[in-house]
Amino acid sequence: NLRLKYKNKRIKKKQKKFSNKRSEVIYKVFGMNPVLPIYSLQDSDQLIFLYASAHVGIIFNHTLNSQYILQGHCCPISCMCVSEDRRWIATVDRGPRNMVIIWDSYSGIPVNTLFECHPDSSVAAVGFSNDTKYLATLGDAEDQQSVVIWDWTSKEQKCLCHVELNPKDGFQDHIIFNPNDSTQLLSGSKTHILIYKWVSSHDHVSAQLTTDPSKSIPFADLCLNRSVFHWKKLQVLKAIGSSIVVWEIGKNLIEKQSQCFGRIQTVHIQQEPITVLTITDTYIVTGDIQGNVRFYDENFLLVSWYTDFNQDPIVYISFSKELPKETNEEDYFQDVDPLIIRNFITSTINAKIMHLNTQTGVIQTVLQNDYDPLHALTCHPFQPVVAFGNLQGMLRLWDYNCKAIIGNRIFETEKQIQSITFDPKGLFLAVGFRTGAVYILDATTLQNNPQEIFNCIKDSIHLITFSHDSQYLATADASRVVSLFRNEGHTDSSPRWMFVGRYCSHYKPIQDLLFGVQLYSAKPRLLSVGLDRQLVEYDLEKSESNKLLLISIKRIEQSAMPRCMTWYPFFNPEEFLLVSSDNYKMKLFNSTTTMCRKTLLGPTYGSPIRKIIVLPKATASKTKSHHLAFITDNMLGLQILPMDGNPYKSSALICHPTGVSTFSCSYDGKFVFTAGGSDSSALSWKVNLDVLDAAAALGGADMDPFYSLIEGGRDGRFYKEMEDFFFYCQIRHQGTDMMKRIEVSTKIPLSEVPFLMRALGHFPTEQEIEDMFNEIKFSRYAETGKYVTDIDLEDFIKLYINHRPAFGISSEELLQAFNVLGKKNLLGNPIIQKSEMITFLQARGEHMTEEEVADCLTTLLGECSLGSVIPERISVELFTHQILGLPLGIKQKIKISSQK
């Protein structure tokens, strides 16, 4: 007991130590991967077991209802194993750079990492030797699998042995060591069993192969653990259907490879197809498709069975490392062998884990998860409650303080929950389905008035939101239609909610739907933004039955595509709408005029931001700043507000490697919940804003973070050129008359900003130049009532960093433009006719006059006949290199891209 208490205290201490170093820490994992094994780690005073979900392993203490998260992989876990003494855990991911992490189960920290065990493939299976000295990994390359044995306890990543497998032997999907001989291994496929004998002194593996003579007998589809070594005899056991095939193996596998397998025996032991075959002590154990567990002796005689599980097909069985407490050692010396069976846990194909106490016969469900895609979750506005909805119609309410389910409902008619949300008063819970149905439920009972089921929409509801006063509900569906519902306020049995109308306001998918409050009143307003770059506002007051009206439609981007939006906190007298786009930029638009007032470099973590939420500020929060939470394709991040383009003010971690579908913040801003969609999991993250603030402080103060974004920093060549160009602009503005006295100052007028931008390699459009002018001109207007007409070097550097492309000139964008505008030649390369290009410049986008086109081409090509310089057929390489004069590296990238 003292050792157990010390172990738990040690784990908590380590967990607290690591959590204090991260701004986001996984607090709770919902869901598990039933395809991966489960392992009983402890089953004495406390029940502790291991399972996996998404890219993390979970050590779950059922007695204390607590989780310890093994967080270290960047890709989903593909396989894992534990040592015989349950001290060491090995987890493997299936990423392009597969990684094996060995964990100490006592402390929960990684002790060793093996990188790229199989460089050309991932790892299909992994296993510890019985003495825990060695680790075997099995590659999953379909054309050429391999087995590697590692001395994982050494500081070096030392490969002891390696063998390539013959593809004719089938795809090997599991590997184990012989518990009586660590130099022997076994792997199996659906048609073949391979026996290995390795000798470290000879630095090679000798593999013996046999063809399964019963391959014509169909295997059970769910049979995962199919082959095992006998605990005493030189035999290999394999489960096929409802029978067990027994092979006798030779003593010397190296000298007598052709005589490795001797007598073969098939034993029919039960009626139900076997899904699990394992060994414990002196028993052969099977789990079957009916959820039964049976124990056999070495002669395949049934000695015990458990058929009261009433569950789905069993996929894994794991036994406790401790013998039952009631066992008396004197029983071993009696004439009759006692029936001693360890406690065990089982997992089913539907992500259910059950524990059986073999002494009392008590069967207990210790974990129940829904292994169905999860796309919907939302947090209660003022209670510690989060709601989850999956594609099987299961809706659950979870109290994250008590760590308990407080409500659930299964939708029989409508399944496939796609989106859910609470209203700001906590009275209603709206549910949107993939069928287009909308249910408005009581937030406590999860029941609804039958008349408040709306089937007026025929496409999937992927966005749903309430107004601040709970009087309106809006949805956006896959057919680019916004629908509106109004709360009529009835107190009798008549329906409170009525359908108002719908409007197809976008011609491309809607990305975000947002309610707000009118600036000079408390009335709600509704906005939507889509991939068509349109910001649409709806007229809530004048909309009548079956008629939703619009107030305005405005294009807010030229080329970038908006992905999400939210209301910016009040840092000044103006109200702003924050919009994030796929070019890693975030823009502030005036809520009344929709004028772009500021452009900022957003977080750059591999993919654009998909959703943003301003974290609620807790009353007891020590930090004074506001913060923003966001998700990308697979990451969860935090951003310090107000934004200024400083990259050190944000951080992000991988939350769901296969993609995050949505997220929500708790009412006090202390927790963030993410839904993994296809990985059928949800994660609860504890937010530590102090760590984020400290990391931002370490990035430097004032201009230091921005200097780090300039090539070479402040002491580099590019910064020196920037200074020179800055003062050249002063001379240019004052005139080049050398007899005139030049007045040197620290600022340049706004009219020189476009020329300075182009001199530094950034070529903004006319609209982007106007946005720059507005950003500078109105920067202090709310405080002083005056326009700003000039800019100093430091402010210009911030302007340049925030407005230039996040990753420079993109060769893919140029190639895409040619693919859209041009026609492919015989070689498959896009070509644009010279006359068509000039027409495009004069008629598409920001129109250029004939004089402007001629002036630009003359500047690029020099004073010469344009007809003789520009050929009739223009390729992307010619346009890039000869006309624009871009560096050779860009030209080569375009050639590579076009070949792809």
Secondary structure as GFF3:
##gff-version 3
##sequence-region A 1 900
A	DSSP	alpha_helix	2	19	.	.	.	ID=ss1
A	DSSP	beta_strand	24	30	.	.	.	ID=ss2
A	DSSP	beta_strand	39	43	.	.	.	ID=ss3
A	DSSP	beta_strand	47	53	.	.	.	ID=ss4
A	DSSP	beta_strand	56	61	.	.	.	ID=ss5
A	DSSP	beta_strand	66	71	.	.	.	ID=ss6
A	DSSP	beta_strand	77	82	.	.	.	ID=ss7
A	DSSP	beta_strand	88	93	.	.	.	ID=ss8
A	DSSP	beta_strand	99	104	.	.	.	ID=ss9
A	DSSP	beta_strand	110	115	.	.	.	ID=ss10
A	DSSP	beta_strand	123	128	.	.	.	ID=ss11
A	DSSP	beta_strand	135	139	.	.	.	ID=ss12
A	DSSP	beta_strand	146	151	.	.	.	ID=ss13
A	DSSP	beta_strand	158	164	.	.	.	ID=ss14
A	DSSP	three_ten_helix	167	169	.	.	.	ID=ss15
A	DSSP	beta_strand	174	178	.	.	.	ID=ss16
A	DSSP	beta_strand	181	188	.	.	.	ID=ss17
A	DSSP	beta_strand	192	199	.	.	.	ID=ss18
A	DSSP	beta_strand	204	211	.	.	.	ID=ss19
A	DSSP	beta_strand	227	229	.	.	.	ID=ss20
A	DSSP	beta_strand	235	240	.	.	.	ID=ss21
A	DSSP	beta_strand	243	249	.	.	.	ID=ss22
A	DSSP	three_ten_helix	257	259	.	.	.	ID=ss23
A	DSSP	beta_strand	261	268	.	.	.	ID=ss24
A	DSSP	beta_strand	274	280	.	.	.	ID=ss25
A	DSSP	beta_strand	283	288	.	.	.	ID=ss26
A	DSSP	beta_strand	293	296	.	.	.	ID=ss27
A	DSSP	beta_strand	302	306	.	.	.	ID=ss28
A	DSSP	beta_strand	314	319	.	.	.	ID=ss29
A	DSSP	three_ten_helix	329	333	.	.	.	ID=ss30
A	DSSP	beta_strand	344	348	.	.	.	ID=ss31
A	DSSP	beta_strand	352	356	.	.	.	ID=ss32
A	DSSP	beta_strand	363	368	.	.	.	ID=ss33
A	DSSP	beta_strand	374	379	.	.	.	ID=ss34
A	DSSP	beta_strand	385	390	.	.	.	ID=ss35
A	DSSP	beta_strand	394	399	.	.	.	ID=ss36
A	DSSP	beta_strand	404	410	.	.	.	ID=ss37
A	DSSP	beta_strand	417	422	.	.	.	ID=ss38
A	DSSP	beta_strand	428	433	.	.	.	ID=ss39
A	DSSP	beta_strand	438	442	.	.	.	ID=ss40
A	DSSP	three_ten_helix	450	452	.	.	.	ID=ss41
A	DSSP	beta_strand	453	454	.	.	.	ID=ss42
A	DSSP	beta_strand	461	466	.	.	.	ID=ss43
A	DSSP	beta_strand	472	477	.	.	.	ID=ss44
A	DSSP	beta_strand	482	487	.	.	.	ID=ss45
A	DSSP	beta_strand	497	503	.	.	.	ID=ss46
A	DSSP	beta_strand	510	517	.	.	.	ID=ss47
A	DSSP	beta_strand	524	530	.	.	.	ID=ss48
A	DSSP	beta_strand	534	544	.	.	.	ID=ss49
A	DSSP	beta_strand	547	555	.	.	.	ID=ss50
A	DSSP	beta_strand	562	567	.	.	.	ID=ss51
A	DSSP	beta_strand	576	581	.	.	.	ID=ss52
A	DSSP	beta_strand	585	590	.	.	.	ID=ss53
A	DSSP	beta_strand	596	601	.	.	.	ID=ss54
A	DSSP	beta_strand	611	614	.	.	.	ID=ss55
A	DSSP	beta_strand	626	631	.	.	.	ID=ss56
A	DSSP	beta_strand	635	641	.	.	.	ID=ss57
A	DSSP	three_ten_helix	647	649	.	.	.	ID=ss58
A	DSSP	beta_strand	650	654	.	.	.	ID=ss59
A	DSSP	beta_strand	662	665	.	.	.	ID=ss60
A	DSSP	beta_strand	671	675	.	.	.	ID=ss61
A	DSSP	beta_strand	682	687	.	.	.	ID=ss62
A	DSSP	alpha_helix	689	698	.	.	.	ID=ss63
A	DSSP	alpha_helix	704	707	.	.	.	ID=ss64
A	DSSP	alpha_helix	717	734	.	.	.	ID=ss65
A	DSSP	beta_strand	747	749	.	.	.	ID=ss66
A	DSSP	three_ten_helix	750	752	.	.	.	ID=ss67
A	DSSP	alpha_helix	753	759	.	.	.	ID=ss68
A	DSSP	alpha_helix	766	777	.	.	.	ID=ss69
A	DSSP	alpha_helix	781	784	.	.	.	ID=ss70
A	DSSP	beta_strand	790	792	.	.	.	ID=ss71
A	DSSP	alpha_helix	793	803	.	.	.	ID=ss72
A	DSSP	alpha_helix	811	821	.	.	.	ID=ss73
A	DSSP	beta_strand	823	824	.	.	.	ID=ss74
A	DSSP	beta_strand	830	833	.	.	.	ID=ss75
A	DSSP	alpha_helix	834	843	.	.	.	ID=ss76
A	DSSP	alpha_helix	850	861	.	.	.	ID=ss77
A	DSSP	alpha_helix	866	869	.	.	.	ID=ss78
A	DSSP	beta_strand	873	875	.	.	.	ID=ss79
A	DSSP	alpha_helix	876	878	.	.	.	ID=ss80
A	DSSP	pi_helix	879	883	.	.	.	ID=ss81
A	DSSP	alpha_helix	888	899	.	.	.	ID=ss82
###
